[in-house]
Amino acid sequence: MSEETKILLEESEIPPAWYNIQADLPNPLSPPLNPATKQPAGPGDLAAIFPMDLIAQEMSTQRWIDIPGEVLDIYRLWRPTPLFRAKRLEKALQTPAAIYYKYEGVSPAGSHKPNTAVAQAYYNKKAGINKLTTETGAGQWGSALSLACRFFDMECTVYMVRVSYEQKPYRRSFMEVYGARVVPSPSPETATGRKVLAEHPDSPGSLGIAISEAVEVAAQRPDTNYSLGSVLNHVLLHQSVIGLEAKAQMAKAGVYPDVVIGCHGGGSNFGGIAFPFLQDKFNGKKLRALAVEPLACPSLTKGKYLYDFGDEAGFTPLMQMYTLGHNFMPPGIHAGGLRYHGASPLVSKLLDDGLIEAQAYRQTEVFRSAVLFAQSEGILPAPESAHAIHGAIVEALAAKEAGEKKVILFNLSGHGYFDLTAYDAYLGNRLDDVEYPSEALEASLKSVPSVG
Ligand SMILES: *Cc1c(COP(=O)(O)O)cnc(C)c1O
């Protein structure tokens, strides 16, 4: 085992191809369904909002998909990202476990999201599209797509969940620096937004509503497509660069993880780090993969595995996934990027098949772990990523209890330098532990459409 603190790769070691877990799934995914007919959706059903290359990736079962040179050229601005051994955190916890983390916060937008934003902008541009619409919760995805659109000289409109728009004014400025137009959602610009505002004039918004607004606009305009930052198969495909690099780095350090951990909003950073390791698990290797989510929006641990819409208004295809119901309104917790009612179909399938695990935690315990991490390792984590840190700390303390030299790997999906309002609330004892909203959940699960 190497004693290095940072395990680095050369630029020439950026993976040349993405790993597509669909090639190796023990049980294939159920197809997405057309929202109107409830029949399996074909490429044509998606063509109004996505370019054909991405639709092909969405449905592909080819194991390796080459990363285009133009995308690799941009990846080289921050990839390969570093892998750290969290020696100081291990010491603070007095654990015999070895804790490693992959740090995606070194990207220009501060999270893992540019890994797919750049790829999506590239394929849209190649298809002759000049404008993209999207939603953003915490602002991380909007920043990533704004950056990618700038690099490919495209226009970008971002519907930003209102609660985040108000909590994070500097995120908006950041997106505007890259040239994006940022609109608080629900907005009066779309039929969806107007409908929500008529019923709830001070709606805090949700990712589900913001997605509907962005899809509505893209579906109506031929020069405009929609781009989603998580959930879909092609997004998780692009994020596999994280796990592929991490595998090479762990090998360089002479270790293999017993457990791989990611926080879970829609599943992209978790899938990104875990899927390349799961390929080994399918081939017989012993490994646990653990997704960590907030108890206030617990799609994997309290949701149901059903066909549901990806958005509030029901414009997107129906996907079989763990869902809290597409009109579930998550409480305004500070990990805005984890406030999504659904989960990636790939992550959902693996959970349903018992190949991965999920846990949910309260935001105050998560922030306590985030502060311990910052005080030991120095990096201020995004509140979303702090869920993975908390999961890793729980594992490390269990290893201490059992006297086990476990190897833990987690994904630090982004930094928290735009999230100081949240840290301020935590440090000032003003952070609530929103109770698990069981009544709202019961009601929203009733909105899930029945599929034959
Ligand atoms: C968006 C975001 C997440 C949640 O999205 P996933 O698709 O589940 O990864 C987690 N961490 C950070 C830093 C994010 O920006």
The ligand as a MOL file (V3000), in Angstrom:
LIG
                    3D

  0  0  0     0  0            999 V3000
M  V30 BEGIN CTAB
M  V30 COUNTS 15 15 0 0 0
M  V30 BEGIN ATOM
M  V30 1 C -26.0220 17.9300 -8.4380 0
M  V30 2 C -25.1100 17.4860 -7.4040 0
M  V30 3 C -25.3350 16.2900 -6.7160 0
M  V30 4 C -26.5540 15.4490 -6.9080 0
M  V30 5 O -26.7640 14.9370 -8.1880 0
M  V30 6 P -26.4110 13.4660 -8.5950 0
M  V30 7 O -26.8940 13.3440 -9.9850 0
M  V30 8 O -27.1010 12.5330 -7.6610 0
M  V30 9 O -24.9370 13.3450 -8.5190 0
M  V30 10 C -24.4050 15.9000 -5.7910 0
M  V30 11 N -23.3110 16.6400 -5.5180 0
M  V30 12 C -23.0680 17.7930 -6.1620 0
M  V30 13 C -21.8590 18.5850 -5.7950 0
M  V30 14 C -23.9550 18.2480 -7.1200 0
M  V30 15 O -23.7070 19.3830 -7.7510 0
M  V30 END ATOM
M  V30 BEGIN BOND
M  V30 1 1 1 2
M  V30 2 1 2 3
M  V30 3 2 2 14
M  V30 4 1 3 4
M  V30 5 2 3 10
M  V30 6 1 4 5
M  V30 7 1 5 6
M  V30 8 2 6 7
M  V30 9 1 6 8
M  V30 10 1 6 9
M  V30 11 1 10 11
M  V30 12 2 11 12
M  V30 13 1 12 13
M  V30 14 1 12 14
M  V30 15 1 14 15
M  V30 END BOND
M  V30 END CTAB
M  END
